Amino acid sequence: MAKKEKVFSDGVIKVAVIEDDEALAEALRVRLTNDERTTVVGVFTSAEQGASALEALKPNVILVDLGLPGISGIDLIAGIKWKMDGVRIMVLTASDDHETVFKALRAGADGYLLKEDNLEKIADYVMELQNGGAPMNPGIARAIVSEFHGSKPSKDNPLTKSEMEIIGLLVEGMSYKEIASERGVSWHTVNAHVRNIYDKLQASGRHEAITKARAAGIITHPK
């Protein structure tokens, strides 16, 4: 359900949050509202909700998850940039897949953070973005530099660093909850990474993913 907050006076950065993980959305709302530099003018759990309200709310910065139900976060970003001149958009998602990153940036995203990043600093990231910066997860920033240097992802290993770490923990027999605790992220973030792993390996479950990863030489953990 969409929540709208009071629009504060000029000088305070107005932020809208579009995130279908309600617990994370509420945590972001509380942290940004409690920082005197920022306030939250709306929290939405789908792209459709956000798209219908953003022009009236006039946020300075929008935090967007890419894995939204219905309209994708990437399509939403492109639409916002076309309609709202000057708004700054920060991707906040579980996906560090290189293709997804570049699609989001081409659509108009100004920054790209992962849900596993230190979100205690979210107000600092918002201020950096509003002041012309481009906050980036360090691994993603390196991927962008590598792309400009002409380096290409390995065709033999399609998994990202985070996905490699997670499949290693799956090999050890950890549950999603245990992996989330080990990595300091939410269950939803782990679930999103695992879905990406299954898609890339064309696997229907944990056992098949591990078997295919071993066969491809992606992992060498003992059975």
N, C-alpha and C positions, 0 to 999 in steps of 0.2 A: 504494500500500500504506500502511496506517495505521501511524504510529509513535507510541509512547507514551514519555513522559519521566517521570522521577522527580518526585513532588509535593514541593516544597520546604516549608520551615517557614512558619508564619504570619507575615504581614507582607510577604511577597513575593506580587505579583499573579500568579495562575495564569492562563495564556492557552491557549486552544485555537485552532488554525488549520484552517480548512476551505477548501482551495484546490486546484484540479485542475492548476494549473501547478506542477509539482514543483520546478522551479528557483526560482521565487518563494517557494514554501512553505518550502524549505530556507533561503533567504536570510532570511526572516522568523524562522524558528526559531533560526538562529545569532545574529541581532542581538538578539532578545529574551532568549535564554539567556545571552548575554554581558553583559547589563545587570543589575546587582545588584538592581534593583527588580522585575524580572519573570522568570518562567520559563515554559517551554512544557510543558504536560501532555499534549498530543496534537496530531498533525498528520494530517489526513485529506484524501483526494483526492475524496471524494464526500459528498453530504448523507447518504446511507444509512449510510456508515461512521461519520460523526460522530454522527448521531442515536442510534445504538445504544450509544455509549460515553460521551456527555457527562454523563449523570446520575451515573454512577459516578465520573467524573473531577472533577466539581464545579469547573469553571473559574470565575474571577471575570469574565473577559472572553473573548468569542469573536470572532475575525476571520472573516468570511464573504464568499466570492466569490459573486456572484449568478449567474454563468454556469456553473453546475455541471451535470455530466451527471446524468440521472435527475431526481430531485426538485429543483425549482428552489430557489435560495437564498432567495427570498422566502417560499416555503412552509416552508422549514426554519426561518427566523426566527420565523414565526408559531407553529410547533410548539414551538420552544425556549421562547419567552416564556410559552406556556401551561403547560409542564411545569416550568420552572425559575425559581422566584421570585428576583428580585434580580440575575440575571445580566445583564451589559451586553454589547450586541452592536454591533460595528463592521463596517459594510459596507466591503469593500475590493475594488473591481471596476473594469472598464474602461468601464462604461456611465455616461455623464452625461446620458442621456435623461431629461427631466423627469418623464415618466409613470412610469418605472422608479424614480426617486428617491422619488417620493411613495408608490408602492406599498410600497417597502421601509420607509419611515418609518411608514406606517400599519400594517404588519405587526409593528412593534416595534423597528426598528433605532434605536440611540441615537446613532450617528455615521455619517458617510458620507465615505469617502476614495476617490480614484481611484488606480489603479496608477501613474499618471504623477506623483503627488505625491511629495514628498521622504520616502521611506520610511526614510531614515537616522534620522528622528525618530520611528519607530514606537513605541518605548518611551515617549516623551513623550506621544504621542497616547493610548496605553493608560492611562497614569497620569491624564491629563486626563479620560478617559472614566470611569475607576473613581472619581474624585473628584467625579463629578456633572456634568462638562462634556459637551459634544456636539461633538467635533471634526468639522469639515466642510471639504470642498474649497471654496475661496473662491467659485468660479463657482456651485456648488450652493447655497451659503449665499445668494448674491444671488438665485438663482431662487426660493428659498423666500420671501425677503422680497418679491419681486415678486408672487408668488402671493397673499400676504396683502394686498398693496396693490391687488389686483384686476387686475393685468396678465396677459395671456394670451400664450402663444407664438404667433408669426406662423403663420397657416395657409398662407401662400405659401412659407415657408421652414421646413420641419420639422427641419432639421439643427441640431445643437448647435454651440457654438463650436469644440469639438475636432473634430467631424466636418467643419465648414467648412474648418478648417485642413488636414485630411487630404485632402479631395477636391481642394483646391488643389494639394497635392503630387502627387496622382494625375494631375492635368492636366499637371503638369510632367514626367510620365513616370517618376517615382520608383518603385522597387520597394518592397515592404513592408519589406524589410531596410533600405533607404536611409531610408525614412520613420521607422522605429524609431530609427535613429541620429540623424537630424535632430531628433527630438522628445525623445530621451533616455528612451525607453520600450522595452518588450519587443516582439518580433514578434507575440506573442499579443495584446497590447493593441491594436496596429494592426489585426490581423486582426478583432478584435471590433468595432472602430469601423467598419471597412469593411463588415462584415456588416450592421451597423445602417444604414449609408448605403444599401446595396442594398435592404434591407427597406423603408425609408422612401420611396425613390424608385421602388420596384417594378421594380428593375433586376436583370438576371441577370449582369452583369459590369461591368468598368471602363468600357468604351466606352459602353454604354447608360446607365450612371449619369451620366457626364459629359455626354452628349447631352441627357438629361432635365433635368439641373441647369442647363444653358445655356438650354434652352427655357423653363424656369420662371423664368429671371432670377436664379437662386441664385448662379451664378458668371458672371463676364464675362471670364475669362481668354482671351487670343487663342488661336486654334487652332494 
